[in-house]
Structure formats: structure tokens, C-alpha cells
Amino acid sequence: MTAEARRPGRRHRLSMAGAVALAVSLVALVAGCSTVPSSGPVMFEPMGTQAATETSLPVLVNGPEPGDSPQQVARGFLDAMASYQAGQPVARKYLTPAMSERWQPNQVFVYDSTPVPLAEPKSGKVSIDVRKIGGLGVNGDWTSARPGERLRLDLGMTKVAGQWRVGRPPGALVMSIYNFQREYDSYNLYFFDPNFEILVPDPIYLPIRSHVETLLVNALLRGPSVWLKPSVRTAFPERTTLAAPSVTVDGNVATVDLDPRVDSLYEPQRRYLLAQLSWTLDQVPQVRKIEVTAGRAPFSISGNGGSNTTSADQWATYDPKVAGAATGAYALNDRKVVLVGSDRTVPVGSLAGHQVRARSIAVGIFGERSSPGGLGPEDPRSSADWLAAVSTDGRKVNLYGANRSLPRTAWQGRDILEPSWDRTGKLWMVDRNRGRARIEVLDERDRLSAVDAPGLNGKDVRALKISREGSRAAVLVQHGKRTVLMVGRVERGEGLAIRGLRELPLDLTRMTDLAWSQLDEVTVIGSEGQAGASRAIQVSVDGYSVTPLTGPDSTALAAAPGQSVLLAGSDGVLQREDKTYMWSNQGAGRCPAYPG
């Protein structure tokens, strides 16, 4: 994969309150809430110097005026937080002297209206009560608000020498979603799976007008988000810090000076550390390579010519999209498994003798090639079982492959959903079982095991897909008359488990299919109400942003990181999205599937 392919460049995405933000944008300009503070939760760390093109926008207030009312002081405080300033010096002018010294906003609260309404229920008391959209934690990870959640704050207005000041500031910056979208951008930190075989992305948000390289490295050193931590590992020793004040970039080379404790790492750990750093910093456009030192001494590895310079391309084997994964799209057409071409479908030669009667299919990560599960090419299962098909009655999962004259039945149930393959060759299967789901996994040695999934086992699960790198699961669950999209982490210990389920808020009442479209994004087919048209919508895995697609009314979809979304229309025609976001006819077909 090229470096350009790894860098942020997806279409502009709207947050869950995107429509509100656009509607109030003109009001925001008039009201004076022009930008957000872009130092975020890491604002008190060494930032380094900003790039020449990254200048702070002016703060629209200078501090309180003598005789300002409680509401005027409160409004000025909020307006001061709405523009980037390291340490928020202007906002501190609105605080009492004691609070000005102690205030450390290490989070961000995001609300849905601009300007924020202030209430003064009684003289000298100013409060805020708005609908909360979500917020950033101390490491920059986004958490969506619960349905109906409000942001209620009492600013504790206090008189100091006859002048009103804020005596109870929140431990967070407070801003509108409109400003947050404009001033923050998304990045991924990269950690390893428990076996150090593949990198796993962990999304965070950083201010655009900041020293992003330094913030990214500091965030990486602090470790994964609380939510993802049980499923990943890091090569950095605990409490590792930067030895230099900041990460410097010169000639597209970022110099990262770590504290000397990393010099004691063994060779494999050094490689993992460099892979994490390289992939994380590779998202910054001006960075092409990194030079790593430990207390200013070169941090090198064997086989690198003594150089301590590396790049993400050197660590492509840990690609979370899975190195060597098949890229073709498959579908069913007239009981034949077909490859979806640029304008037509072509039967898969290895299955030419099979009529596949199925209501859904799943293709192994490596397509028709051998599984990486360690069986070896001499084992017939390694190349035989690459296609899983659910029978038309939903009672069987049949496995097909090039070396098998007849399919074999791998699992039986009452109402089996579309399966999902992970990178290790495991096949994840769900039986709806009349609204009392059971989840089992078939491993590469034909062993079945139940998945411990609190919140899913025994529930009305409608779809389940495992992410490409195998550390997360996206799930649709029916709650009464409403379908809920959830994301959980996959824990691989003594057994397999899906834990930490969190709901991604969507204004949809019905969802019927989903797939992982990017490393940090899923695409769902959904509608508002039972009679509404079913459209494809892309959703970030933390619930922050959504992007409605313009495709046709659809019954099923296929998606994969780095690939175009493929829809099966209600008219029986496959439609694929191109790079210009236009849709093209791919021929007749149903049950589309990318490997995974």
C-alpha cells in the first residue's frame, strides 16, 4: 500500500448533528463563536512550533470589562474557549483568581446549538442546559452522548472585588458541533493485536491548528483508549515519554527522540515500536519517514544498514487491512458465484461445476487462495474452504472451495445470518434462533466454539461483521420496533468474546445489512420507518460522523477497507460507487460480498 492510500482523504463527513451545524453556521458567525480551541485535551503538553501555514484564528474577546453582568462574563468565557490558544489565557481572565491558576480542561464537551443559551434563574446564577452531542476524553477519543443526554452546567458566578467571575468552570472545553467539526480532524493511533501480528487502529481527534506530530506521538505513548485496551497491546514500555520537547519535521523526515528506557528493548520489540510510530505518523501529509532516537542516541534495528530511519512501507506486513488480502468483489447470479468486473460479472472458474443455492455468502480474506491459518498447502482444507454460503432456508452453512467436489455443511441452525471471516481463517456465524441469538466460530481446524457475547447472546441479532484486523465487531440488534447499530471489541483469551458493546446513535428505525467500509468506519443499509427507501449510510466506529450515500434503493451491500461500496439494488442489479461518488451498473446479481 502506498503512503498516500493510508493518509486521511475520505469524503467530508457530517457529525450526528451535522444538519444542525449547517443550519446554524450563519448564526455562529454573527454570534461570534467562530472557532474552537484546538489544543484539545492535550493542551498543556509541549506543542513545538506550528507550521508556517497553521496560524491561530483571532480570539473575538479580550477579557471581561468592568461592570459586566454575570451573563456577559459567562458569554465571554464561552466565546474565549471557542478559539485555539495554548493554555486558554483569555478564557482564564473570566475566572476567579484561584480557578484561573487551577483550571485544567482535559476534555471537550460538544453541544448542538450555537450560540449556547445561557439562563439566569436568579440574580447572579448563570447556567447552561443544552443537548449534548458527545465529547473527547483525555486522550482525544470521542464518546457519543446517550439518547436525550443533556449538558447541564452551573458556572458558579462569584464576585471578586466587585466584579463577576466564573467560579466553577467545567473540567472541559465547551463548544458547538459546528466549531468542533471545523477545528478538529480525525487520526488513528496504531496498536498491536495481543500476538503482535497486525496493527489495530484507535481513532482520536486532534486540533487542526496544532503541532499534530507531537500530539500524535504523545497520545500513542499514553496508550490505547480505555474501550480498546483489553483487545490490544503496545510495544512501548510503560511511562515512556518524549525526551525532546516536540517532534520535529525537516525535509519530510520526522525526528522522534524517546527517553532512554526504550533502548533496553529486544529486537522484536524495537520492530513493533517502529511499526507503531511509522504508521501513526504516516497520516501527517508532510511526513514521509521517521528518524527515531533514544536520548539523542540512534535507535536502530538489525538489517536496516545501521540506519535509524524508517517508514510505514517498511512495516506493510502489519497492515490492518491485511497484507495480501484479496480485493475482488463477489456475488451470486443465476445460482453461480461470480466475480464483479468493471461492467459485468464473470463466473468463478473454480466453482464452475457448482450451483450455489444460498441467501447470503461470505468470502475468505484471501479469496480462493490458501488460508494463512498455519495448515500448510498440503492440507486440503487450506484451499478448499474459502466460500461460506447460507442455504436458502437459513438452516445450514455450506463451505465451498477449489479442491472440493461437493460442499460440506459446517453448521446448522434455525435462521442463520450472513457469516463473517476473520484474518486468521475463523468463520463467525450467528443463528438468530427466533430472537435468541447464539454465536459460534468455526476455526481453521474445524473446531466449533461458542462466543461469549454479553448483550448479544439471547438477543435479536440481525447482522454481525468482524473488522478486517479482527479486533472489533459491528452488530445490528433489533430492540422492539427499532434496529440499533453497535460496535464491540473482540477479546481473544482462553476463548473468544465480544465485549464493551456501545451503541452508535443513528436517526434510523430500520437497518438490514452492514459491512466494514474502512478501518474506522462501517456502512449500513437503513431507512426511517418500515416504508422508507433503504439507503446506504457510512458511520464512523465511534459514532461521531455519518455520511449518507447517494446510491439506489438497496437490499444488500458489500464493502471493505480501500474498496468501493457495492450495492445490490431492489431491481436485482449490482451498483458500484466510483472515485467520483457516482454509481455504475455492474450487471445482474445479488448477495454481494468482499473478502471478509
RANORBEL-V922069 format. One record per residue. N is the residue number from 1. RES is the residue in three letters. PSI is psi as a letter, one per 30 degrees, with the letter a starting at -180 (NA if undefined). OMEGA is omega as a letter, one per 30 degrees, with the letter a starting at -180 (NA if undefined). Layout:
# RANORBEL-V922069
n->N res->RES psi->PSI omega->OMEGA
n->N res->RES psi->PSI omega->OMEGA
This chain:
# RANORBEL-V922069
n->1 res->MET psi->k omega->l
n->2 res->THR psi->l omega->l
n->3 res->ALA psi->e omega->a
n->4 res->GLU psi->e omega->a
n->5 res->ALA psi->f omega->a
n->6 res->ARG psi->f omega->a
n->7 res->ARG psi->l omega->l
n->8 res->PRO psi->k omega->l
n->9 res->GLY psi->g omega->a
n->10 res->ARG psi->l omega->a
n->11 res->ARG psi->l omega->l
n->12 res->HIS psi->k omega->a
n->13 res->ARG psi->k omega->l
n->14 res->LEU psi->k omega->l
n->15 res->SER psi->l omega->l
n->16 res->MET psi->f omega->l
n->17 res->ALA psi->g omega->a
n->18 res->GLY psi->e omega->a
n->19 res->ALA psi->e omega->l
n->20 res->VAL psi->e omega->a
n->21 res->ALA psi->e omega->l
n->22 res->LEU psi->e omega->a
n->23 res->ALA psi->e omega->a
n->24 res->VAL psi->g omega->a
n->25 res->SER psi->e omega->l
n->26 res->LEU psi->e omega->l
n->27 res->VAL psi->e omega->a
n->28 res->ALA psi->e omega->a
n->29 res->LEU psi->e omega->a
n->30 res->VAL psi->e omega->a
n->31 res->ALA psi->f omega->l
n->32 res->GLY psi->g omega->l
n->33 res->CYS psi->i omega->a
n->34 res->SER psi->e omega->a
n->35 res->THR psi->l omega->l
n->36 res->VAL psi->l omega->l
n->37 res->PRO psi->k omega->a
n->38 res->SER psi->g omega->l
n->39 res->SER psi->f omega->l
n->40 res->GLY psi->a omega->a
n->41 res->PRO psi->f omega->a
n->42 res->VAL psi->g omega->a
n->43 res->MET psi->f omega->a
n->44 res->PHE psi->g omega->l
n->45 res->GLU psi->l omega->l
n->46 res->PRO psi->k omega->a
n->47 res->MET psi->f omega->a
n->48 res->GLY psi->a omega->l
n->49 res->THR psi->k omega->l
n->50 res->GLN psi->l omega->l
n->51 res->ALA psi->l omega->a
n->52 res->ALA psi->f omega->a
n->53 res->THR psi->f omega->a
n->54 res->GLU psi->j omega->a
n->55 res->THR psi->k omega->a
n->56 res->SER psi->k omega->l
n->57 res->LEU psi->l omega->a
n->58 res->PRO psi->k omega->l
n->59 res->VAL psi->k omega->a
n->60 res->LEU psi->g omega->l
n->61 res->VAL psi->l omega->a
n->62 res->ASN psi->f omega->a
n->63 res->GLY psi->l omega->a
n->64 res->PRO psi->l omega->l
n->65 res->GLU psi->l omega->l
n->66 res->PRO psi->k omega->l
n->67 res->GLY psi->g omega->l
n->68 res->ASP psi->k omega->l
n->69 res->SER psi->l omega->l
n->70 res->PRO psi->e omega->a
n->71 res->GLN psi->e omega->l
n->72 res->GLN psi->e omega->l
n->73 res->VAL psi->e omega->l
n->74 res->ALA psi->e omega->l
n->75 res->ARG psi->e omega->l
n->76 res->GLY psi->e omega->l
n->77 res->PHE psi->e omega->l
n->78 res->LEU psi->e omega->l
n->79 res->ASP psi->e omega->l
n->80 res->ALA psi->e omega->l
n->81 res->MET psi->f omega->a
n->82 res->ALA psi->g omega->l
n->83 res->SER psi->k omega->a
n->84 res->TYR psi->k omega->l
n->85 res->GLN psi->k omega->l
n->86 res->ALA psi->k omega->l
n->87 res->GLY psi->f omega->l
n->88 res->GLN psi->h omega->a
n->89 res->PRO psi->e omega->a
n->90 res->VAL psi->e omega->l
n->91 res->ALA psi->e omega->a
n->92 res->ARG psi->f omega->l
n->93 res->LYS psi->f omega->a
n->94 res->TYR psi->f omega->a
n->95 res->LEU psi->l omega->l
n->96 res->THR psi->l omega->a
n->97 res->PRO psi->e omega->a
n->98 res->ALA psi->e omega->a
n->99 res->MET psi->e omega->l
n->100 res->SER psi->e omega->l
n->101 res->GLU psi->e omega->a
n->102 res->ARG psi->f omega->a
n->103 res->TRP psi->k omega->l
n->104 res->GLN psi->i omega->a
n->105 res->PRO psi->j omega->a
n->106 res->ASN psi->g omega->l
n->107 res->GLN psi->l omega->l
n->108 res->VAL psi->k omega->l
n->109 res->PHE psi->k omega->a
n->110 res->VAL psi->k omega->a
n->111 res->TYR psi->l omega->a
n->112 res->ASP psi->g omega->a
n->113 res->SER psi->l omega->a
n->114 res->THR psi->k omega->f
n->115 res->PRO psi->l omega->a
n->116 res->VAL psi->k omega->l
n->117 res->PRO psi->k omega->l
n->118 res->LEU psi->k omega->l
n->119 res->ALA psi->k omega->l
n->120 res->GLU psi->i omega->a
n->121 res->PRO psi->f omega->l
n->122 res->LYS psi->l omega->a
n->123 res->SER psi->k omega->l
n->124 res->GLY psi->f omega->l
n->125 res->LYS psi->j omega->a
n->126 res->VAL psi->k omega->a
n->127 res->SER psi->l omega->l
n->128 res->ILE psi->k omega->l
n->129 res->ASP psi->j omega->a
n->130 res->VAL psi->l omega->l
n->131 res->ARG psi->k omega->a
n->132 res->LYS psi->k omega->l
n->133 res->ILE psi->e omega->a
n->134 res->GLY psi->a omega->l
n->135 res->GLY psi->l omega->l
n->136 res->LEU psi->k omega->l
n->137 res->GLY psi->a omega->a
n->138 res->VAL psi->f omega->l
n->139 res->ASN psi->g omega->l
n->140 res->GLY psi->g omega->l
n->141 res->ASP psi->k omega->a
n->142 res->TRP psi->k omega->l
n->143 res->THR psi->k omega->l
n->144 res->SER psi->k omega->l
n->145 res->ALA psi->l omega->l
n->146 res->ARG psi->l omega->l
n->147 res->PRO psi->k omega->l
n->148 res->GLY psi->g omega->a
n->149 res->GLU psi->k omega->a
n->150 res->ARG psi->l omega->l
n->151 res->LEU psi->j omega->a
n->152 res->ARG psi->k omega->a
n->153 res->LEU psi->k omega->l
n->154 res->ASP psi->j omega->a
n->155 res->LEU psi->f omega->l
n->156 res->GLY psi->h omega->a
n->157 res->MET psi->k omega->a
n->158 res->THR psi->k omega->l
n->159 res->LYS psi->k omega->l
n->160 res->VAL psi->j omega->a
n->161 res->ALA psi->h omega->l
n->162 res->GLY psi->g omega->a
n->163 res->GLN psi->k omega->a
n->164 res->TRP psi->k omega->l
n->165 res->ARG psi->l omega->l
n->166 res->VAL psi->k omega->a
n->167 res->GLY psi->f omega->a
n->168 res->ARG psi->i omega->l
n->169 res->PRO psi->k omega->l
n->170 res->PRO psi->l omega->l
n->171 res->GLY psi->h omega->a
n->172 res->ALA psi->l omega->l
n->173 res->LEU psi->k omega->a
n->174 res->VAL psi->k omega->a
n->175 res->MET psi->l omega->l
n->176 res->SER psi->l omega->l
n->177 res->ILE psi->e omega->l
n->178 res->TYR psi->e omega->a
n->179 res->ASN psi->e omega->l
n->180 res->PHE psi->e omega->l
n->181 res->GLN psi->e omega->a
n->182 res->ARG psi->e omega->a
n->183 res->GLU psi->f omega->a
n->184 res->TYR psi->k omega->l
n->185 res->ASP psi->l omega->a
n->186 res->SER psi->k omega->l
n->187 res->TYR psi->l omega->l
n->188 res->ASN psi->k omega->l
n->189 res->LEU psi->k omega->a
n->190 res->TYR psi->k omega->l
n->191 res->PHE psi->l omega->a
n->192 res->PHE psi->l omega->l
n->193 res->ASP psi->l omega->a
n->194 res->PRO psi->f omega->a
n->195 res->ASN psi->g omega->a
n->196 res->PHE psi->h omega->l
n->197 res->GLU psi->f omega->a
n->198 res->ILE psi->k omega->l
n->199 res->LEU psi->k omega->a
n->200 res->VAL psi->k omega->a
n->201 res->PRO psi->k omega->l
n->202 res->ASP psi->j omega->a
n->203 res->PRO psi->k omega->l
n->204 res->ILE psi->l omega->l
n->205 res->TYR psi->k omega->a
n->206 res->LEU psi->l omega->l
n->207 res->PRO psi->k omega->a
n->208 res->ILE psi->e omega->a
n->209 res->ARG psi->h omega->a
n->210 res->SER psi->l omega->l
n->211 res->HIS psi->i omega->a
n->212 res->VAL psi->e omega->a
n->213 res->GLU psi->e omega->a
n->214 res->THR psi->e omega->a
n->215 res->LEU psi->e omega->l
n->216 res->LEU psi->e omega->a
n->217 res->VAL psi->e omega->l
n->218 res->ASN psi->e omega->l
n->219 res->ALA psi->e omega->l
n->220 res->LEU psi->e omega->a
n->221 res->LEU psi->e omega->l
n->222 res->ARG psi->f omega->l
n->223 res->GLY psi->l omega->a
n->224 res->PRO psi->l omega->l
n->225 res->SER psi->l omega->l
n->226 res->VAL psi->e omega->a
n->227 res->TRP psi->e omega->a
n->228 res->LEU psi->f omega->a
n->229 res->LYS psi->e omega->a
n->230 res->PRO psi->f omega->a
n->231 res->SER psi->f omega->a
n->232 res->VAL psi->l omega->l
n->233 res->ARG psi->l omega->l
n->234 res->THR psi->k omega->l
n->235 res->ALA psi->f omega->a
n->236 res->PHE psi->k omega->l
n->237 res->PRO psi->l omega->l
n->238 res->GLU psi->k omega->l
n->239 res->ARG psi->g omega->l
n->240 res->THR psi->k omega->l
n->241 res->THR psi->l omega->l
n->242 res->LEU psi->k omega->l
n->243 res->ALA psi->f omega->l
n->244 res->ALA psi->l omega->a
n->245 res->PRO psi->f omega->a
n->246 res->SER psi->l omega->l
n->247 res->VAL psi->k omega->a
n->248 res->THR psi->k omega->l
n->249 res->VAL psi->k omega->l
n->250 res->ASP psi->k omega->l
n->251 res->GLY psi->h omega->l
n->252 res->ASN psi->g omega->l
n->253 res->VAL psi->k omega->l
n->254 res->ALA psi->k omega->l
n->255 res->THR psi->k omega->a
n->256 res->VAL psi->j omega->l
n->257 res->ASP psi->j omega->a
n->258 res->LEU psi->l omega->l
n->259 res->ASP psi->l omega->a
n->260 res->PRO psi->f omega->a
n->261 res->ARG psi->f omega->a
n->262 res->VAL psi->f omega->a
n->263 res->ASP psi->f omega->a
n->264 res->SER psi->f omega->a
n->265 res->LEU psi->k omega->l
n->266 res->TYR psi->l omega->a
n->267 res->GLU psi->e omega->l
n->268 res->PRO psi->e omega->l
n->269 res->GLN psi->e omega->l
n->270 res->ARG psi->e omega->a
n->271 res->ARG psi->e omega->l
n->272 res->TYR psi->e omega->l
n->273 res->LEU psi->e omega->a
n->274 res->LEU psi->e omega->l
n->275 res->ALA psi->e omega->l
n->276 res->GLN psi->e omega->l
n->277 res->LEU psi->e omega->a
n->278 res->SER psi->e omega->a
n->279 res->TRP psi->e omega->a
n->280 res->THR psi->e omega->a
n->281 res->LEU psi->f omega->a
n->282 res->ASP psi->f omega->l
n->283 res->GLN psi->f omega->a
n->284 res->VAL psi->k omega->a
n->285 res->PRO psi->e omega->a
n->286 res->GLN psi->g omega->a
n->287 res->VAL psi->k omega->l
n->288 res->ARG psi->e omega->l
n->289 res->LYS psi->l omega->l
n->290 res->ILE psi->k omega->l
n->291 res->GLU psi->k omega->a
n->292 res->VAL psi->k omega->l
n->293 res->THR psi->l omega->l
n->294 res->ALA psi->j omega->a
n->295 res->GLY psi->h omega->l
n->296 res->ARG psi->f omega->l
n->297 res->ALA psi->k omega->a
n->298 res->PRO psi->k omega->l
n->299 res->PHE psi->j omega->a
n->300 res->SER psi->l omega->l
n->301 res->ILE psi->l omega->l
n->302 res->SER psi->l omega->l
n->303 res->GLY psi->g omega->a
n->304 res->ASN psi->g omega->l
n->305 res->GLY psi->g omega->a
n->306 res->GLY psi->g omega->a
n->307 res->SER psi->k omega->l
n->308 res->ASN psi->g omega->l
n->309 res->THR psi->k omega->a
n->310 res->THR psi->l omega->l
n->311 res->SER psi->l omega->a
n->312 res->ALA psi->e omega->l
n->313 res->ASP psi->f omega->l
n->314 res->GLN psi->f omega->a
n->315 res->TRP psi->h omega->a
n->316 res->ALA psi->f omega->l
n->317 res->THR psi->f omega->l
n->318 res->TYR psi->g omega->a
n->319 res->ASP psi->k omega->l
n->320 res->PRO psi->f omega->l
n->321 res->LYS psi->f omega->l
n->322 res->VAL psi->j omega->l
n->323 res->ALA psi->k omega->l
n->324 res->GLY psi->g omega->l
n->325 res->ALA psi->k omega->l
n->326 res->ALA psi->k omega->a
n->327 res->THR psi->f omega->a
n->328 res->GLY psi->l omega->l
n->329 res->ALA psi->k omega->a
n->330 res->TYR psi->l omega->l
n->331 res->ALA psi->l omega->l
n->332 res->LEU psi->k omega->l
n->333 res->ASN psi->j omega->l
n->334 res->ASP psi->h omega->l
n->335 res->ARG psi->g omega->l
n->336 res->LYS psi->k omega->l
n->337 res->VAL psi->k omega->a
n->338 res->VAL psi->l omega->l
n->339 res->LEU psi->k omega->a
n->340 res->VAL psi->j omega->l
n->341 res->GLY psi->a omega->a
n->342 res->SER psi->f omega->l
n->343 res->ASP psi->g omega->l
n->344 res->ARG psi->l omega->l
n->345 res->THR psi->k omega->a
n->346 res->VAL psi->k omega->a
n->347 res->PRO psi->k omega->l
n->348 res->VAL psi->j omega->a
n->349 res->GLY psi->e omega->a
n->350 res->SER psi->f omega->l
n->351 res->LEU psi->g omega->a
n->352 res->ALA psi->e omega->a
n->353 res->GLY psi->g omega->a
n->354 res->HIS psi->k omega->l
n->355 res->GLN psi->j omega->a
n->356 res->VAL psi->j omega->l
n->357 res->ARG psi->j omega->a
n->358 res->ALA psi->l omega->l
n->359 res->ARG psi->f omega->l
n->360 res->SER psi->l omega->l
n->361 res->ILE psi->l omega->l
n->362 res->ALA psi->k omega->a
n->363 res->VAL psi->k omega->l
n->364 res->GLY psi->l omega->a
n->365 res->ILE psi->e omega->a
n->366 res->PHE psi->g omega->l
n->367 res->GLY psi->b omega->a
n->368 res->GLU psi->f omega->a
n->369 res->ARG psi->l omega->a
n->370 res->SER psi->k omega->l
n->371 res->SER psi->k omega->l
n->372 res->PRO psi->g omega->a
n->373 res->GLY psi->g omega->l
n->374 res->GLY psi->g omega->a
n->375 res->LEU psi->e omega->a
n->376 res->GLY psi->l omega->a
n->377 res->PRO psi->f omega->l
n->378 res->GLU psi->f omega->l
n->379 res->ASP psi->k omega->a
n->380 res->PRO psi->f omega->a
n->381 res->ARG psi->f omega->a
n->382 res->SER psi->f omega->l
n->383 res->SER psi->f omega->a
n->384 res->ALA psi->e omega->a
n->385 res->ASP psi->i omega->l
n->386 res->TRP psi->f omega->l
n->387 res->LEU psi->k omega->l
n->388 res->ALA psi->k omega->a
n->389 res->ALA psi->k omega->l
n->390 res->VAL psi->k omega->a
n->391 res->SER psi->l omega->a
n->392 res->THR psi->f omega->l
n->393 res->ASP psi->f omega->l
n->394 res->GLY psi->g omega->a
n->395 res->ARG psi->f omega->a
n->396 res->LYS psi->k omega->l
n->397 res->VAL psi->j omega->l
n->398 res->ASN psi->k omega->a
n->399 res->LEU psi->k omega->a
n->400 res->TYR psi->l omega->l
n->401 res->GLY psi->l omega->a
n->402 res->ALA psi->e omega->a
n->403 res->ASN psi->g omega->a
n->404 res->ARG psi->k omega->a
n->405 res->SER psi->f omega->l
n->406 res->LEU psi->k omega->l
n->407 res->PRO psi->l omega->l
n->408 res->ARG psi->k omega->l
n->409 res->THR psi->k omega->a
n->410 res->ALA psi->f omega->a
n->411 res->TRP psi->l omega->l
n->412 res->GLN psi->k omega->l
n->413 res->GLY psi->a omega->a
n->414 res->ARG psi->e omega->a
n->415 res->ASP psi->i omega->a
n->416 res->ILE psi->k omega->l
n->417 res->LEU psi->l omega->l
n->418 res->GLU psi->k omega->a
n->419 res->PRO psi->l omega->l
n->420 res->SER psi->k omega->l
n->421 res->TRP psi->k omega->l
n->422 res->ASP psi->l omega->a
n->423 res->ARG psi->f omega->a
n->424 res->THR psi->g omega->a
n->425 res->GLY psi->g omega->l
n->426 res->LYS psi->k omega->l
n->427 res->LEU psi->j omega->a
n->428 res->TRP psi->k omega->a
n->429 res->MET psi->k omega->a
n->430 res->VAL psi->k omega->l
n->431 res->ASP psi->j omega->l
n->432 res->ARG psi->e omega->l
n->433 res->ASN psi->h omega->l
n->434 res->ARG psi->h omega->l
n->435 res->GLY psi->g omega->l
n->436 res->ARG psi->i omega->a
n->437 res->ALA psi->k omega->l
n->438 res->ARG psi->k omega->a
n->439 res->ILE psi->k omega->l
n->440 res->GLU psi->l omega->a
n->441 res->VAL psi->k omega->l
n->442 res->LEU psi->j omega->a
n->443 res->ASP psi->a omega->a
n->444 res->GLU psi->f omega->l
n->445 res->ARG psi->g omega->l
n->446 res->ASP psi->g omega->l
n->447 res->ARG psi->k omega->l
n->448 res->LEU psi->k omega->l
n->449 res->SER psi->k omega->l
n->450 res->ALA psi->k omega->l
n->451 res->VAL psi->k omega->l
n->452 res->ASP psi->j omega->a
n->453 res->ALA psi->i omega->l
n->454 res->PRO psi->k omega->a
n->455 res->GLY psi->f omega->l
n->456 res->LEU psi->e omega->l
n->457 res->ASN psi->k omega->a
n->458 res->GLY psi->g omega->l
n->459 res->LYS psi->l omega->a
n->460 res->ASP psi->i omega->a
n->461 res->VAL psi->k omega->a
n->462 res->ARG psi->f omega->l
n->463 res->ALA psi->k omega->l
n->464 res->LEU psi->k omega->l
n->465 res->LYS psi->k omega->l
n->466 res->ILE psi->k omega->l
n->467 res->SER psi->l omega->a
n->468 res->ARG psi->e omega->a
n->469 res->GLU psi->f omega->l
n->470 res->GLY psi->g omega->a
n->471 res->SER psi->f omega->a
n->472 res->ARG psi->l omega->l
n->473 res->ALA psi->k omega->l
n->474 res->ALA psi->k omega->a
n->475 res->VAL psi->k omega->l
n->476 res->LEU psi->k omega->a
n->477 res->VAL psi->k omega->l
n->478 res->GLN psi->k omega->l
n->479 res->HIS psi->j omega->a
n->480 res->GLY psi->b omega->l
n->481 res->LYS psi->g omega->a
n->482 res->ARG psi->k omega->l
n->483 res->THR psi->k omega->a
n->484 res->VAL psi->k omega->l
n->485 res->LEU psi->k omega->a
n->486 res->MET psi->l omega->l
n->487 res->VAL psi->k omega->l
n->488 res->GLY psi->l omega->l
n->489 res->ARG psi->k omega->l
n->490 res->VAL psi->k omega->l
n->491 res->GLU psi->k omega->a
n->492 res->ARG psi->j omega->l
n->493 res->GLY psi->b omega->l
n->494 res->GLU psi->f omega->l
n->495 res->GLY psi->a omega->l
n->496 res->LEU psi->k omega->a
n->497 res->ALA psi->l omega->l
n->498 res->ILE psi->j omega->a
n->499 res->ARG psi->l omega->l
n->500 res->GLY psi->h omega->a
n->501 res->LEU psi->k omega->l
n->502 res->ARG psi->k omega->a
n->503 res->GLU psi->k omega->l
n->504 res->LEU psi->j omega->a
n->505 res->PRO psi->k omega->l
n->506 res->LEU psi->k omega->l
n->507 res->ASP psi->h omega->l
n->508 res->LEU psi->k omega->l
n->509 res->THR psi->f omega->a
n->510 res->ARG psi->k omega->l
n->511 res->MET psi->k omega->a
n->512 res->THR psi->f omega->a
n->513 res->ASP psi->l omega->l
n->514 res->LEU psi->l omega->l
n->515 res->ALA psi->l omega->l
n->516 res->TRP psi->j omega->a
n->517 res->SER psi->f omega->l
n->518 res->GLN psi->l omega->l
n->519 res->LEU psi->e omega->a
n->520 res->ASP psi->g omega->a
n->521 res->GLU psi->k omega->l
n->522 res->VAL psi->l omega->l
n->523 res->THR psi->k omega->l
n->524 res->VAL psi->l omega->l
n->525 res->ILE psi->k omega->a
n->526 res->GLY psi->l omega->l
n->527 res->SER psi->l omega->l
n->528 res->GLU psi->j omega->a
n->529 res->GLY psi->l omega->a
n->530 res->GLN psi->f omega->a
n->531 res->ALA psi->f omega->a
n->532 res->GLY psi->l omega->l
n->533 res->ALA psi->k omega->a
n->534 res->SER psi->j omega->a
n->535 res->ARG psi->l omega->l
n->536 res->ALA psi->k omega->a
n->537 res->ILE psi->k omega->l
n->538 res->GLN psi->k omega->a
n->539 res->VAL psi->k omega->l
n->540 res->SER psi->l omega->a
n->541 res->VAL psi->f omega->l
n->542 res->ASP psi->f omega->l
n->543 res->GLY psi->g omega->a
n->544 res->TYR psi->e omega->a
n->545 res->SER psi->l omega->l
n->546 res->VAL psi->l omega->l
n->547 res->THR psi->j omega->l
n->548 res->PRO psi->k omega->l
n->549 res->LEU psi->l omega->a
n->550 res->THR psi->g omega->a
n->551 res->GLY psi->l omega->a
n->552 res->PRO psi->l omega->l
n->553 res->ASP psi->k omega->a
n->554 res->SER psi->l omega->l
n->555 res->THR psi->f omega->a
n->556 res->ALA psi->l omega->l
n->557 res->LEU psi->l omega->l
n->558 res->ALA psi->k omega->l
n->559 res->ALA psi->l omega->l
n->560 res->ALA psi->l omega->l
n->561 res->PRO psi->k omega->l
n->562 res->GLY psi->g omega->a
n->563 res->GLN psi->l omega->l
n->564 res->SER psi->k omega->l
n->565 res->VAL psi->k omega->l
n->566 res->LEU psi->k omega->a
n->567 res->LEU psi->k omega->l
n->568 res->ALA psi->j omega->a
n->569 res->GLY psi->l omega->l
n->570 res->SER psi->f omega->l
n->571 res->ASP psi->g omega->l
n->572 res->GLY psi->g omega->a
n->573 res->VAL psi->k omega->l
n->574 res->LEU psi->k omega->l
n->575 res->GLN psi->k omega->a
n->576 res->ARG psi->k omega->l
n->577 res->GLU psi->k omega->l
n->578 res->ASP psi->a omega->a
n->579 res->LYS psi->f omega->l
n->580 res->THR psi->g omega->l
n->581 res->TYR psi->g omega->l
n->582 res->MET psi->l omega->a
n->583 res->TRP psi->k omega->a
n->584 res->SER psi->k omega->a
n->585 res->ASN psi->k omega->a
n->586 res->GLN psi->g omega->a
n->587 res->GLY psi->l omega->a
n->588 res->ALA psi->k omega->l
n->589 res->GLY psi->l omega->l
n->590 res->ARG psi->l omega->l
n->591 res->CYS psi->h omega->l
n->592 res->PRO psi->l omega->a
n->593 res->ALA psi->k omega->l
n->594 res->TYR psi->l omega->l
n->595 res->PRO psi->k omega->l
n->596 res->GLY psi->NA omega->NA
